[in-house]
Amino acid sequence: MREDRRAQVLRRFFSGLTEYAFHARLGVTDPPLVDYVAELLVRFVHNDELYPVRSVRGQRLMQVADMLEEAQQRRGPAKWQVHRHIGDYTLFWTGVYPEVADRMRRNGTKDSLLDYHDQGKRNYYIASTIGVEQEDPPSDVLQRLSDQFELCVYGLGEVRRQWEERDGKLPTGLIV
């Protein structure tokens, strides 16, 4: 029960920051898109959600290049899930922590050959075209994430600025 309370507080915190940044600061009035971005922040508070994609041998894939290779091996909902995750992963890093995204691409790994903005847009688009039962989010939200990727990156930067104005603290009593 305590974990549910923490999740609710965290969800309200990120929803409030995201709604303010997107609605008030950027004039984006697309509730499903804004809700998706807020929920992305809630999910990625947990480190294991940053790296859920695994190879067939069970190895955690931590580079976009490896995730792209894995996506080519998958079909149906599993393929959709990897492409959506690549979109989420690149959006999160380029929007919330662009300095980390730059460092990840400059460290001489396979990702140094990739543009995270292009990959985010491309993979959200691909996920939007893969039909799966009970899509969550719906394909039209993924399509808008692809079309408005740069705006979402900027919006997440605004969310971070708002968060830092609070001294970078999560709501009182919340330990994740």
C-alpha positions as CSV (number, residue, x, y, z in Angstrom):
1,M,0.0,0.0,0.0
2,R,2.8,2.4,0.8
3,E,4.3,1.8,-2.6
4,D,0.9,2.8,-4.2
5,R,0.9,6.0,-2.2
6,R,4.5,6.8,-3.4
7,A,3.5,6.1,-7.0
8,Q,0.5,8.4,-6.7
9,V,2.6,11.2,-5.3
10,L,5.2,10.8,-7.9
11,R,2.6,10.7,-10.7
12,R,0.9,13.9,-9.4
13,F,4.3,15.6,-9.2
14,F,5.4,14.8,-12.7
15,S,1.9,15.4,-14.1
16,G,1.8,18.8,-12.6
17,L,5.3,19.8,-13.9
18,T,4.6,18.3,-17.3
19,E,1.2,20.0,-17.7
20,Y,2.6,23.3,-16.6
21,A,5.6,23.1,-19.0
22,F,3.6,21.9,-22.0
23,H,0.3,23.8,-21.5
24,A,1.4,27.1,-19.8
25,R,4.9,27.5,-21.2
26,L,4.6,26.0,-24.6
27,G,0.9,26.2,-25.4
28,V,0.6,22.5,-26.2
29,T,-3.0,21.4,-25.5
30,D,-2.8,17.7,-26.3
31,P,-3.8,15.9,-23.1
32,P,-3.0,12.4,-24.4
33,L,0.5,13.4,-25.5
34,V,1.2,15.4,-22.3
35,D,-0.1,12.5,-20.1
36,Y,2.2,10.1,-22.0
37,V,5.2,12.3,-21.4
38,A,4.4,12.6,-17.7
39,E,3.9,8.8,-17.4
40,L,7.3,8.3,-19.2
41,L,9.0,10.3,-16.4
42,V,7.2,8.2,-13.7
43,R,8.3,5.0,-15.4
44,F,11.9,6.0,-15.9
45,V,12.4,6.9,-12.2
46,H,13.0,3.1,-11.8
47,N,16.3,2.2,-13.4
48,D,15.1,-1.2,-14.6
49,E,12.5,0.6,-16.8
50,L,15.3,2.5,-18.6
51,Y,16.8,-0.9,-19.8
52,P,14.0,-3.4,-20.2
53,V,15.1,-4.6,-23.7
54,R,17.1,-7.8,-23.5
55,S,18.9,-9.9,-26.1
56,V,17.9,-13.5,-26.8
57,R,20.6,-14.5,-24.3
58,G,19.0,-12.3,-21.6
59,Q,21.6,-9.5,-21.7
60,R,20.3,-6.1,-20.9
61,L,20.7,-3.8,-24.0
62,M,22.0,-0.4,-23.0
63,Q,22.8,1.1,-26.4
64,V,20.3,2.3,-29.0
65,A,22.3,0.6,-31.7
66,D,21.9,-2.8,-29.9
67,M,18.1,-2.2,-29.4
68,L,17.7,-1.4,-33.1
69,E,19.4,-4.7,-34.0
70,E,17.1,-6.5,-31.5
71,A,14.0,-4.8,-33.0
72,Q,14.9,-6.3,-36.3
73,Q,14.7,-9.8,-34.8
74,R,11.2,-9.4,-33.3
75,R,7.7,-9.5,-34.7
76,G,4.3,-8.1,-33.7
77,P,3.8,-6.8,-30.2
78,A,7.4,-7.5,-29.2
79,K,8.7,-5.4,-32.2
80,W,6.2,-2.6,-31.3
81,Q,7.5,-2.7,-27.7
82,V,11.2,-2.3,-28.7
83,H,10.5,0.5,-31.2
84,R,8.3,2.4,-28.7
85,H,11.0,1.9,-26.0
86,I,13.7,3.3,-28.3
87,G,11.5,6.4,-28.8
88,D,10.9,6.7,-25.1
89,Y,14.6,6.2,-24.3
90,T,15.9,8.8,-26.8
91,L,13.2,11.3,-25.8
92,F,14.0,10.9,-22.1
93,W,17.8,11.4,-22.5
94,T,17.7,14.2,-25.0
95,G,14.9,16.0,-23.2
96,V,15.7,15.6,-19.5
97,Y,19.5,15.0,-19.6
98,P,20.9,16.1,-22.9
99,E,24.4,16.3,-21.4
100,V,24.2,12.6,-20.6
101,A,22.8,11.8,-24.1
102,D,25.8,13.7,-25.6
103,R,28.2,11.8,-23.4
104,M,26.7,8.5,-24.2
105,R,27.0,9.2,-28.0
106,R,30.6,10.5,-27.7
107,N,32.1,7.7,-25.7
108,G,33.3,5.7,-28.8
109,T,30.4,3.2,-28.7
110,K,28.1,2.2,-31.5
111,D,25.7,4.9,-30.4
112,S,28.3,7.6,-31.4
113,L,27.1,7.0,-35.0
114,L,23.5,7.7,-34.2
115,D,21.4,10.9,-33.9
116,Y,19.1,10.3,-31.0
117,H,16.6,12.9,-32.3
118,D,16.3,11.1,-35.6
119,Q,16.1,7.7,-33.9
120,G,13.4,8.9,-31.5
121,K,11.3,10.2,-34.3
122,R,11.9,7.2,-36.6
123,N,11.1,4.6,-33.9
124,Y,8.0,6.3,-32.6
125,Y,6.8,6.4,-36.3
126,I,7.6,2.7,-36.8
127,A,5.8,1.7,-33.6
128,S,2.8,3.8,-34.7
129,T,2.5,1.6,-37.9
130,I,2.7,-1.8,-36.1
131,G,-0.8,-2.9,-35.4
132,V,-1.1,-4.5,-31.9
133,E,-4.2,-5.4,-29.9
134,Q,-5.0,-3.0,-27.1
135,E,-2.4,-0.5,-27.9
136,D,-1.3,1.6,-25.0
137,P,-0.6,4.3,-26.1
138,P,-2.7,4.4,-29.2
139,S,-0.9,4.7,-32.5
140,D,-2.0,8.3,-33.0
141,V,-0.2,9.3,-29.8
142,L,3.0,7.6,-31.1
143,Q,2.6,9.3,-34.4
144,R,2.3,12.7,-32.7
145,L,5.4,11.9,-30.6
146,S,7.2,11.3,-33.8
147,D,5.9,14.4,-35.5
148,Q,6.5,16.6,-32.5
149,F,9.7,15.0,-31.1
150,E,11.7,18.2,-30.9
151,L,8.9,20.0,-29.2
152,C,8.6,17.2,-26.6
153,V,12.4,17.3,-26.1
154,Y,12.1,21.1,-25.4
155,G,9.1,20.5,-23.2
156,L,11.0,17.9,-21.1
157,G,13.8,20.5,-20.8
158,E,11.2,22.9,-19.3
159,V,10.1,20.1,-16.9
160,R,13.7,19.7,-15.8
161,R,14.0,23.5,-15.3
162,Q,10.9,23.5,-13.1
163,W,12.1,20.6,-11.2
164,E,15.5,22.2,-10.6
165,E,13.7,25.4,-9.4
166,R,12.4,23.1,-6.6
167,D,16.1,22.4,-5.8
168,G,15.8,19.1,-7.7
169,K,13.8,17.5,-4.9
170,L,11.1,15.0,-5.3
171,P,8.0,15.5,-3.2
172,T,8.5,15.2,0.5
173,G,8.6,11.6,1.8
174,L,9.0,10.0,-1.5
175,I,11.8,7.5,-1.8
176,V,11.9,5.6,-5.0
